[in-house]
């Protein structure tokens, strides 16, 4: 029996996967298993703006609404709309001003809801409203909101036209920073959620760790902490419905060049702050999050321009990874579509795959 047991132990050692060290797991990430068949065959739409509209410098915050795509060009300071389902876009619009002579300065958030287009301009500290054909339709000023000291970073709007703004608030007396989610409705402001107040150093490092925000049509909200992959679900009244955390959150190490760039940034800080800044060795797991059924879909940063996408159940259990290999450029999930914007010499191509309810 002793010889049999020895042979069995050797076979187990040969067949069983080798236990990986924390450093190895950090370097390669831990992802949900790839689930082939969750995505339908790819479709695409070429965007070829006219000379009057011009070609966007970038395509970000891509959103699908009906038969149209909307997106932001933060480099050129514009919001775009393109009609069409496949082939070549039938018509393209662009808005670079919200009022005559008042240009978009730093658009960072976009939503299409309640028959309007909502644009969060961080530099103007306002939510700018447009009609569906991008004609100006009003604004929601954030400058007078108590405690909103720094720029807002994310926007969501529900079907009733209630705006949700995620901002990084800094207390003037202590310098402590926290993430705060507010809802704006009927001229009133509601404070729905806030993170724990970090130290000054971790507050600065938190610029690397922006929470992800998703708003359901009924006003339900998902807030995902980028670093811990913990998700908080709020109901329409702001009540906590559930909290989940992705088990064994995947992490991908920064490259040597990325670590050097971070160190150069830290070295430019004043001495006291520089000494308190923590080392950053990996990308925060969550880049963006969207609701899907009772769970969520999240994009995982696998590098500076490399992204995985995975489906996670409400209790935090990973269901499936939707990407066989990391995607570049970064994808967006909107209206059940996983979309990428590919730049060409004289056009942009939107390529998407529809998410099916289960593998096939």
N, C-alpha and C positions, 0 to 999 in steps of 0.2 A: 504493500500500500504506500510505503514511503516513496518508492520510485515513481509510482503512478502520480502521487501528489506533486512530486517535483516536476514531472513532465507537464502536468496540468498548469502548474505555476508558470513554467517557461512559456507555454502557449498563450496563457493570459497576458503575460508581459509583452509578447510579440504582437498580439492582436489588439489588445486594448489601447486606446489613445494615450499618449504620454501626457501626464499632467503638466500644464503650462504654468510658467512663473507669471507673477503679476506684470512684469516688464514685457513678456512676450504677448500677453493678452492685451496690454495697452497698445502695443505696436500694430497688432493686426485687427483689433476690434472684435466684438462679439455680436453677430447679427442674427436675426431670425432666419430660419431655413428658407431658402429660395423656393417660392411656390409658383411653378410654371403654370400658365393658363389663367391667371387672374386678370391679365390684360388682353383686350381685344387687339386685332391687327392694327397697325399704325395708319393714321390719316394725316393729311397736311393741308396747309393753306399758305400760299405765297402772298406776302404783303409788299405791294409796289406802289408807294405813294406818288402822287402827282408832284409836279414842280412847285405848285403852290403850297402843298402840305409839307414836303420834304421827307427825307429818310430819318427815322429816329436814330439817335446815337446809342441807345440802350433800350432793352425791353425788360421791365421789372414789374412786379405785382400784377402779373397777367390774370385777367378775370374774364370768364365766359358768362354772357347773359343773353339768353334767347339765341338769335342768329348772329350775334356780334361778339367780338373780343375787344376788351379794353385793357390798356396797360399804361404804365408811367415811363417817361424818359427823364430820369433825375438829372442826367448830364445836360440835356437841352432844356430842362424845365418845362415839360409839356405832358399832357395827357392825350392819348390816342384812342381812336375807335376804328375798327375794321369790320366790315360786313362780309359774310360768306361762310360756307360750310366746308368746301373742299376746292382744290384747284387754285385759282387766283382770286384775291379779294375783289369784290365788286365795287367797293367804295371805301375811302379812308378819310377820316377827319383828324384834326389836331387842334387843341386849345393850349395856347401859351400864355394867355392873359385871362385873369378872372374879371377884371374891370379894365376899361380903357387906360392903358399906360401902367397897369399893375400886373406884373408878370409873376408866374409861378416861380418860386425861388428854390425851394428844396422839397419837392414832393416825395414823401416816404411811405404813404399808405393810400390804398384805393379800395373802394367797395361800390358795388352796383346793387341798390336795394330801394324799395318803396318808390320806384319810378324815377330815381335820380342817380347821378354819379357823384360819389363823395371822394374828395381828395384831401388827405392830410398833408399840409405844408408845414414842415417843422420850423423853417426859418420865419415864416409869418405867424407861427403859433396859432393856426386856424384850420378849421375844416371847411374847404371850399366846395360849394354845391353847384352842379351842372345838370342840365337836362340830358336826356339820353342821346341827343345829338350834340352835346358839349356846349350848349349855350349857357352862359352864367345864370345861376338861379338862387344866389344868396350865399351866406357864410355863417359859420359858427366860430366866434372868437374864443380862444382859450387863454389869452393873455391875462385876463382878470381872475382866473381860477385860483383860489387860495392854495399855496403850497406848490403850484406848478412852476418850479424854479427853472428846470432844465427843459430841453426839447422833448416833445412827445415822440414816440418811436413806432407805434402801431395803431391801426384803426380797424374797427369792425362795425357793421351796421346790421340791425335785424330787419325783419319784414315790416315792422311798424315804424321804421324810420328813427329808431333810437340809436345814437352813436356811442360807441365804446372806444375810449382812448387810453392806451397804455403809455405811461410816462415814467421817467426816472426823476424823482423828486430829491432835492438836496436841501437839508435844513441849514439855514444861514448861520445859526449859532454854533452848531457842532460840526457841520460839514458831513454828517452822516447821510447816506443815500439809501433810498429804497425804491422798489418798483411799485407803482400804484395804478390800479385800473378804475376808471371813472365812467359813468354812464350819463349822457346828456339827453334830456327829454323835456320838452315844453318849457325851455328856459331854466330848468333846474338841473343841478349837478348832484349825482349820487356817487359816493365812494364805495365801490363794491369789494375791492380786495387790495391788499398790500403785502409786500414781502417783509420779512424781518429786517430791521435796520442793521446793515453791516457796518464794519469799521470804515474809516476813511480809505485805507488801502484797498480793502476788498470792494469798496464802492467804486474805486477807479478800475479795478480789474473787472468789475461787473459790466463795464462797457463791452467786454468780450463775451458776456454771458446774458444776452438779452432774452427774456422770456418770450415764448411763442404764444400767439393769441389766435383763437378761432371763435367765431360767433355764429350760432345756429339761427335759422329764420325765426324761431319762436322766442329768441332772446336768451336762450341758453348759451353759456360761455365755457370754453376750455382755455385754461392757462397752464402752459407747460414750462417748468423751470428748465432752462437749457442745460445746465450743468448736471443736475441730478436726475433728469428725465422723470420728474414727478409731475403728474397731471391733476389739476383741480377742476372739477366740473361744477359750475354754478347754474342754478335754475333761473327762469325769467325774472323772479323777484330778487335775485342776488343771493338766494339761499344755497348752501353747499349741498350738492346731491351726492357726490362721491369723490374719493381721491384714489388715484392709482399711480403706480410707479413701474416703469419698465424694468423687469427683472434682469439683472446682470447687464446694465446699460452698456451699449457698444461704445468704444472709444478708439480713436485713431490718433497716433502720435503726430505732433508737428514735425515737419522736416527740419533739417539743420538750418536751412535758409530762413524758414519761418521763425524758428527760435531766435536766430540772430536779429531778425527784424523786430521781434518783441523786446529783446534786450536793448536795442538801440532806442526804442520808444521810451522804455523805463529810464534809461540813462539821461534823458532830457528833462526828467522831473526834478523838482527841488530835492535836496539831499534827504530831508526827513521822510518825505513820501517815498523816495526811491528805495530807501532801506527797508521800508515796510511792505513793498510790493511782493506778492507771492510769485513763485515760478509757475509758468504755464507750460505744461508738457503735452497737452492733447487738446483736440477740438472738443467743445461742448457737444454732447450727443444730438441735441434737438436743434435743428435749424428753422423748421416751421412745422406747424401742426394743423390738421383739419379734422373735423368731425366726420365719421363714417359709421352709420348704424349706431350701435351702442358703444362702439369703441372709437379709435382714432387712427389716422394715417399721419406718419411723421417722416420728415426728411432728416437723414443722418449725415453730418459732415464727415466725410472720409478724407478730406484734404481741402486745400484752398479752393479748388474748383472741381471737386469730386463729391458726388452725393449718392447715397443709397436711400431707398424709400421702403418703409415697412408698415404693415398693418398690425395693430395691437388691440387686444380686447380691453373692455372696460376695467377689468381687474389687474391690468398690467401684463398679462401673459402675451408674448409675441405670437401672432397667428401666422404670418408669412412675410417674407421679403419679396417685394414686387420687382426688384432689379437684380438681374443676374450679375452684372458688372456695374461699377460706379458710373453715374451719368455726368457728362460734361457737355454743354453748360448746365447750370442748375435747373431742375424741373419745378413746375408749379402744379398744384392740384386744385382744380376748379370745376364745379358742376359735374363731378364724376370723371373728369379727364385729367390724365397726367400729361402735362404739356411742357415742351421745350421750345425755346426761341433760338433759331440758328441764324447767324449773321452771314449775308453774302455781300458781293460788291455793290449791287444796286437793289437789293431786296432783303427782307427778313422772311424766314420760313418758320411757321408755327407747326410743329409736329406733335401729335398727341396719340394716346392710346386710352381707350375707355376702360374703366375699372369694372369688371364683372362681379356679380354677387358671390361668386365662388369659383374655385379652379375647375377647368374642363379638360 
